[in-house]
């Protein structure tokens, strides 16, 4: 029997190969071994610090709305590996995922290519899209762009959402250095669609396009759409995705199609402004993996809960700027509960408490409840007493065990 005959076995094998890799040699060799599937589908890459997933999903949905079959490749996943591959507006089935990744792993091994989890997923997703005969593949970059596996697919267009400080140990310590890394995948003759008006990023984008002969389109602010159940930051990202589709196709979407795209994006991604209720207490799950992401999550919580007290469950990964993230929470959280995200990169919440001594709005020291579900329970109990709202934020992997518990319950 094939050792990778089941979805669970394929997921276990992908987990085993999880490691951070830089450079395009392995992924290029793997794509070649798969008969260059990226040559059979038009590729657009989405890069940036925040909002890539929402932008990618909206872009793929807009292409579909305009009559062009598309898929979106996303990362990370929270509950299921199938969250990584969107096919014609739906997550791929476990069976289809298993078939695609089993083949990709087998070919990589037979070719002596020591591909990582992300490289296997990237190549496997592109081949799946090509085999399905899709018109477009929208690929969300995992880290930067210069050395990211998605860049090996030679995107004809790149969408840059924004640039902030994140992954500084790999991408650079300033916005300018990070932007340079994210713009590196813009190739000669490509189109760069810019979703930020940050003057430093705009300057670098113009310079990159002049250097490569690429076309630059500054997306600018779009008209406010009707309320579709998303916070303002997510609406900005979704509008950017829709605008990018218009640029690629050379024509505007109708108002009805644009609204349908935005509505299809709302609530699509797990752990992104996902609203639940526990015992009458509203619970918002909204990951924010850097200071800008935390600020966006807080603004979203404010727009939802108004003046109701906000109680925060927070967990982060060790390699993040935890101090800046906690600074953003101090002036907003009626209570702060530190917990542990899933994964080997999780920061120990007891260490976070000792290192940063975070406090809430009233000056109380943050509580530490290592188990994320138990941390949520503690926050919900206090929120019930004060008529508050609970926000689960920080790493998306803080939301994962909570979502799993909610779904199982």
C-alpha positions in Angstrom: 0.0 0.0 0.0 1.2 3.5 -0.8 2.6 5.1 2.4 1.0 8.4 1.3 -2.4 6.9 0.3 -4.4 9.0 2.8 -4.9 12.6 3.6 -3.6 12.2 7.1 -0.4 10.5 5.9 0.3 13.3 3.3 -0.2 15.9 6.0 2.1 14.1 8.4 4.8 13.9 5.6 4.4 17.7 4.9 4.7 18.4 8.6 7.9 16.4 8.7 9.4 18.5 6.0 8.5 21.9 7.5 11.5 24.2 7.7 12.4 27.7 6.5 14.3 27.6 3.2 15.6 30.5 1.1 16.6 30.4 -2.5 14.9 29.3 -5.7 17.1 26.4 -6.9 15.0 23.6 -5.3 11.6 24.9 -6.4 12.8 25.6 -9.9 14.1 22.0 -10.2 10.9 20.7 -8.8 8.7 22.7 -11.2 10.9 21.4 -14.1 10.4 17.8 -12.8 6.7 18.5 -12.9 6.9 19.7 -16.5 6.8 23.4 -15.7 3.1 23.7 -14.8 3.5 27.5 -14.3 3.9 27.8 -18.1 0.3 26.5 -18.5 -1.4 29.0 -16.3 -1.1 32.8 -15.9 0.4 33.7 -12.6 0.0 36.7 -10.3 1.9 37.0 -7.1 0.6 38.8 -4.0 3.4 40.1 -1.6 3.3 42.4 1.4 3.5 42.5 5.2 -0.3 42.3 6.0 -3.4 41.6 4.1 -2.0 39.2 1.5 -4.6 36.5 2.0 -7.6 38.7 1.8 -6.2 40.4 -1.3 -5.4 37.1 -3.0 -8.8 35.6 -2.3 -10.5 38.8 -3.6 -8.3 38.9 -6.7 -9.2 35.3 -7.5 -12.9 35.9 -6.9 -12.9 39.0 -9.1 -11.2 37.0 -11.9 -13.9 34.4 -11.5 -16.6 37.0 -11.5 -15.3 38.3 -14.8 -15.5 34.8 -16.4 -11.9 33.7 -15.9 -11.3 30.5 -13.9 -8.8 30.9 -11.1 -7.3 29.5 -8.0 -5.7 31.1 -4.9 -2.7 29.6 -3.1 -2.6 30.8 0.5 -0.6 30.4 3.8 -0.6 29.5 6.5 -3.4 27.1 7.3 -5.0 27.0 10.8 -7.2 23.8 10.9 -6.7 22.0 7.6 -4.0 21.9 4.9 -6.9 22.3 2.4 -7.1 26.0 3.5 -4.0 26.5 1.4 -5.6 25.8 -2.0 -8.7 27.6 -3.2 -10.1 26.2 -6.5 -12.8 28.2 -8.3 -13.8 29.9 -5.1 -13.8 26.8 -2.8 -11.2 25.1 -0.7 -10.0 22.0 -2.5 -11.2 18.7 -1.2 -9.0 16.4 1.0 -9.0 13.8 -1.8 -7.8 16.2 -4.4 -5.2 17.7 -2.1 -4.0 14.2 -1.3 -3.6 13.2 -4.9 -1.8 16.4 -5.9 0.7 16.4 -3.0 1.4 12.7 -3.1 2.4 13.0 -6.7 4.5 16.1 -6.0 6.3 14.5 -3.0 7.0 11.3 -5.1 8.5 13.3 -8.0 10.6 15.4 -5.7 12.0 12.3 -4.0 12.6 10.5 -7.2 14.4 13.5 -8.6 16.6 13.8 -5.5 15.1 17.3 -4.7 15.1 18.0 -0.9 12.1 20.3 -1.1 10.6 21.8 2.0 7.0 21.8 3.0 6.3 25.2 1.5 8.1 24.4 -1.7 6.2 21.1 -2.1 2.9 22.9 -1.4 3.7 25.7 -3.9 4.7 23.4 -6.7 1.8 21.0 -6.0 -0.7 23.8 -6.0 0.6 25.2 -9.3 0.4 21.8 -10.9 -3.1 21.3 -9.6 -4.2 24.6 -11.1 -2.5 23.8 -14.4 -4.0 20.3 -14.6 -7.5 21.8 -13.9 -7.0 24.1 -16.9 -7.4 27.3 -14.9 -6.8 30.6 -16.5 -5.1 32.2 -13.5 -3.2 31.2 -10.4 -3.0 33.8 -7.6 0.0 33.0 -5.4 0.4 34.5 -1.9 4.1 34.8 -1.1 5.2 33.2 2.1 8.2 35.3 3.0 9.4 38.4 1.2 9.7 37.7 -2.5 13.3 37.6 -3.6 13.8 34.1 -2.2 10.2 33.0 -1.9 9.1 29.8 -3.7 6.2 31.6 -5.4 8.6 33.8 -7.3 9.9 30.7 -9.2 6.5 30.7 -11.0 7.6 33.8 -13.0 4.6 35.9 -12.1 3.5 38.2 -14.9 2.0 40.6 -12.3 2.8 41.4 -8.7 0.5 43.0 -6.2 2.1 44.7 -3.2 -0.3 45.3 -0.4 1.8 47.2 2.1 5.2 47.1 3.9 5.8 47.2 7.6 8.4 45.8 10.0 8.2 42.0 10.1 10.7 39.1 9.7 13.4 41.7 10.2 16.0 39.0 10.8 15.6 37.8 7.2 14.2 40.8 5.2 15.9 43.8 6.8 15.5 46.2 9.7 13.9 49.1 7.9 10.8 49.5 5.7 13.0 50.4 2.8 15.1 47.2 3.1 12.0 45.1 3.5 10.3 46.8 0.5 13.3 46.1 -1.6 13.0 42.4 -0.9 9.3 42.3 -1.6 9.8 44.2 -4.9 12.5 41.8 -6.1 10.1 39.5 -7.9 9.0 42.3 -10.3 10.5 41.1 -13.6 11.0 42.8 -16.9 7.7 43.3 -18.7 5.7 42.5 -15.6 3.0 44.7 -14.0 3.3 45.9 -10.4 0.0 46.9 -8.7 0.8 49.0 -5.7 -1.7 49.0 -2.8 0.1 51.5 -0.5 0.8 55.2 -0.7 3.8 55.0 1.7 6.2 57.5 0.1 9.3 55.4 0.7 7.7 52.3 -0.8 6.3 54.2 -3.8 9.7 55.7 -4.5 11.3 52.2 -4.5 8.5 50.7 -6.6 9.0 53.4 -9.2 12.7 52.8 -9.2 12.2 49.0 -9.6 9.8 49.5 -12.5 12.2 51.8 -14.2 15.0 49.3 -13.7 13.1 46.4 -15.1 10.8 48.1 -17.6 7.8 46.8 -15.7 4.5 48.7 -15.7 3.5 50.4 -12.4 -0.2 50.9 -11.4 -0.8 52.7 -8.2 -4.2 51.4 -7.1 -5.0 54.3 -4.8 -8.1 54.5 -2.6 -11.2 52.9 -4.0 -14.7 54.1 -3.4 -16.3 52.8 -0.2 -18.5 49.8 -0.9 -21.6 48.9 1.1 -21.1 47.1 4.4 -20.3 43.5 3.8 -19.4 42.2 7.3 -15.7 43.1 7.1 -13.6 45.6 9.1 -12.2 48.6 7.2 -8.7 47.1 6.9 -10.1 43.9 5.3 -12.2 46.0 3.0 -9.1 47.9 1.8 -7.4 44.6 1.0 -10.4 43.1 -0.7 -10.8 46.3 -2.8 -7.2 46.1 -3.8 -7.7 42.5 -5.0 -10.7 43.6 -7.1 -8.8 46.5 -8.5 -5.9 44.2 -9.4 -8.2 42.0 -11.4 -9.5 45.0 -13.3 -5.9 46.0 -14.1 -5.0 42.5 -15.3 -8.2 42.2 -17.4 -8.1 45.8 -18.7 -11.7 46.6 -17.7 -13.8 47.6 -14.7 -16.1 45.2 -12.9 -19.7 46.1 -12.7 -20.9 47.4 -9.3 -22.9 44.2 -8.9 -19.9 42.0 -9.5 -17.7 44.0 -7.3 -20.2 43.7 -4.4 -20.5 40.0 -5.0 -16.7 39.6 -4.8 -16.5 41.5 -1.5 -19.3 39.5 0.0 -17.7 36.3 -1.0 -14.5 37.3 0.8 -16.1 38.2 4.1 -15.6 35.4 6.5 -13.8 33.2 4.0 -10.4 33.0 5.8 -10.3 31.3 9.2 -9.1 33.5 12.1 -9.5 36.8 10.2 -12.2 38.8 11.9 -14.2 35.7 12.7 -17.1 36.5 15.1 -18.4 33.9 17.5 -20.5 33.9 20.7 -19.9 32.0 23.9 -22.5 32.1 26.6 -23.8 35.4 25.3 -20.3 37.0 25.1 -19.1 38.1 21.6 -15.7 36.6 20.7 -13.7 38.0 17.8 -10.8 36.0 16.4 -8.5 38.2 14.4 -4.8 37.4 14.0 -2.3 40.2 14.0 1.3 39.0 13.6 3.0 42.4 14.0 2.3 45.8 15.5 0.4 47.0 12.5 -1.7 43.8 12.5 -2.5 44.3 16.2 -3.6 47.9 15.5 -5.9 46.7 12.7 -7.4 44.1 14.9 -8.0 46.6 17.7 -9.7 49.0 15.2 -11.9 46.1 14.0 -12.8 45.2 17.5 -13.7 48.8 18.3 -15.9 49.0 15.2 -17.7 45.9 16.3 -18.0 46.4 20.0 -18.1 50.2 20.3 -17.5 51.4 23.8 -17.9 47.9 25.4 -14.9 46.8 27.5 -12.4 44.9 25.4 -10.7 41.8 26.9 -7.8 40.4 25.0 -6.3 36.9 24.7 -2.8 37.2 23.2 -0.2 34.8 22.0 2.8 35.4 19.7 5.7 33.6 18.1 9.2 33.9 19.4 10.6 35.6 16.3 8.1 38.5 16.3 8.4 42.0 17.8 6.4 41.1 20.8 7.1 44.3 22.7 5.6 46.5 20.0 2.6 44.3 19.8 2.0 44.5 23.5 2.4 48.2 23.5 -0.5 48.5 21.2 -2.7 46.5 23.5 -1.9 48.3 26.8 -4.1 51.3 26.2 -7.1 49.3 24.8 -7.4 46.1 26.9 -9.6 46.1 30.0 -7.9 42.7 30.7 -5.0 40.9 29.1 -4.6 37.1 29.1 -1.3 35.7 27.7 -1.4 32.3 26.2 0.6 29.9 24.0 0.0 29.6 20.2 0.3 26.3 18.5 3.6 25.2 17.0 7.3 25.0 17.8 7.9 28.7 17.3 5.4 29.7 20.0 6.6 32.1 22.6 6.2 30.8 26.2 3.6 33.1 27.8 5.3 32.9 31.2 8.5 34.2 29.5 6.5 37.0 27.8 5.1 38.0 31.1 8.6 38.1 32.7 10.3 39.8 29.8 7.8 42.5 29.0 5.7 42.8 32.2 2.6 43.7 30.1 -0.3 45.4 31.8 -3.9 46.2 30.9 -5.7 49.5 30.7 -6.1 49.7 34.5 -2.5 48.9 35.2 -3.1 45.2 36.2 -0.4 42.7 35.3 -1.4 40.4 32.5 -2.7 36.9 33.5 -1.0 33.9 32.1 -3.1 30.9 31.0 -1.0 28.7 28.8 -3.8 26.7 27.2 -5.5 28.9 24.6 -9.0 27.4 25.2 -8.7 27.9 28.9 -7.4 31.4 28.4 -10.4 32.1 26.3 -12.7 30.8 29.0 -11.0 33.1 31.6 -11.5 36.1 29.4 -15.1 35.2 28.6 -15.9 34.8 32.3 -14.6 38.3 33.1 -16.2 39.8 30.0 -19.6 38.4 31.1 -19.2 40.3 34.4 -18.5 43.6 32.7 -20.5 43.3 29.5 -17.4 43.1 27.4 -16.1 41.7 24.1 -13.3 39.3 23.8 -10.6 39.6 21.1 -8.3 36.6 20.4 -5.3 38.0 18.6 -1.5 37.9 18.1 -0.3 34.9 16.0 -3.0 33.2 13.8 -1.8 30.1 15.6 -3.3 31.5 18.8 -6.7 31.4 17.0 -6.2 27.8 15.7 -6.8 25.8 18.9 -9.8 28.1 19.8 -11.3 27.6 16.3 -10.8 23.8 16.6 -12.5 23.8 20.0 -15.4 25.9 18.7 -15.9 23.7 15.7 -15.8 20.5 17.7 -18.2 21.9 20.2 
